[in-house]
Amino acid sequence: MNWQQKIDKFPKIREAAEKALEAFVGSGIEDVYTPGDLKVIDVAWCYHEDGDHEWVITIDEAAPEAHKLRHFIEGNLARRNIPAKVITEW
């Protein structure tokens, strides 16, 4: 896949992350975040020196220790064959 094809995927990955975030909010799972203010603020693609790669999704208005939220989003994206790491920040 060339770089342009990868760049073209960014909006689709953001949309998938936003849908996963909506599903989390609707799930009723409790974690450390500001209700009503959660949002995806960044989508990045990371290529590691060992050849692995993943999407990095940053979600605002959740504590860095919001493990349930991060695992929920990562699992949701993994079921869509989107390898991702989720970062949460205030």
Steps between C-alpha positions, in 0.01 A plus 500: 500500500643837407495809720208662320286191555592510870415873520166433333412261787522765772136620473374140504707416807377816678141407417551147635657639819213746547244221457690286751499794742123540456459128571706538818287790623185302426633192678466650846848387600636724773848645475680828569379749239290812460152388385383673185843640415687195370634549149760366261754779461771330295561203274857402419668210327812356661752280320741326738860410423417128522248537216187498714258785458189629672262789514526727802169653609501784754183560698450822696316546832595165650761427763825337390402210728163445325594138425148373438438768239833433324451123494141535376604724207803285414287183506229660289753610239679163508173329407505723191859393424636839604807457721495798735637640821273744682639787707274688739572846634332786678 
